[in-house]
């Protein structure tokens, strides 16, 4: 439900900024591109905030980045095959 809400919010922000950049600021196609980028940045930040708040176990810690020789050799052999 949250993902759909964020998607609708992002699309709404994009549409509002499209209208603002094209009709008020007269940026043309570049304004449309900027509005899309800004809307996606806002959507990404809201998604990260939601993940940090509700699913903090998904955020990797220091122990998740340790070197494991067995895993490294398995990944390399799979990659080169």
C-alpha positions in Angstrom: 0.0 0.0 0.0 2.8 2.4 0.9 4.6 1.7 -2.4 1.4 2.5 -4.4 0.9 5.7 -2.4 4.4 6.8 -3.0 4.1 6.1 -6.7 0.9 8.2 -6.9 2.5 11.0 -4.9 5.6 11.0 -7.2 3.4 11.1 -10.3 1.4 14.0 -8.8 4.6 15.9 -7.9 5.9 15.3 -11.4 2.7 16.5 -13.1 2.5 19.6 -10.9 6.2 20.4 -11.6 5.7 19.8 -15.3 3.0 22.4 -15.4 5.0 24.8 -13.3 8.2 24.5 -15.3 6.5 24.6 -18.8 3.8 27.2 -18.3 5.2 29.5 -15.7 9.0 29.3 -16.2 8.8 28.4 -19.9 11.6 25.9 -19.7 10.2 23.6 -22.4 11.4 20.1 -22.7 14.3 20.7 -20.4 11.7 21.8 -17.8 9.9 18.5 -18.2 13.2 16.6 -17.7 14.1 18.6 -14.6 10.6 18.0 -13.2 10.9 14.3 -13.7 14.3 14.1 -12.1 13.2 16.2 -9.1 10.1 14.1 -8.6 12.1 10.9 -8.7 14.6 12.3 -6.2 11.7 13.2 -3.8 10.2 9.8 -4.3 13.6 8.1 -3.6 14.1 10.1 -0.4 10.6 9.2 0.8 11.2 5.5 0.1 14.5 5.6 2.0 12.9 7.3 4.9 10.1 4.7 5.0 12.7 1.9 4.8 14.8 3.4 7.6 11.8 3.9 9.8 10.0 0.6 9.3 12.6 -1.9 7.9 15.9 -0.9 9.5 17.0 -4.6 9.5 17.5 -4.2 5.7 20.2 -1.6 6.2 23.6 -3.4 6.0 26.0 -3.0 9.0 29.7 -3.3 9.4 29.7 -7.0 9.8 28.0 -7.5 6.5 31.0 -6.2 4.6 33.7 -8.7 5.9 35.8 -10.7 3.6 34.8 -14.3 3.1 37.2 -16.4 1.0 34.7 -19.2 0.3 32.0 -16.9 -0.9 34.5 -14.9 -3.0 35.8 -18.0 -4.8 32.2 -19.2 -5.4 31.2 -15.8 -6.8 34.3 -15.6 -9.1 33.9 -19.2 -10.4 30.2 -18.5 -11.2 31.1 -15.2 -12.8 33.8 -16.7 -15.1 31.7 -19.7 -16.1 
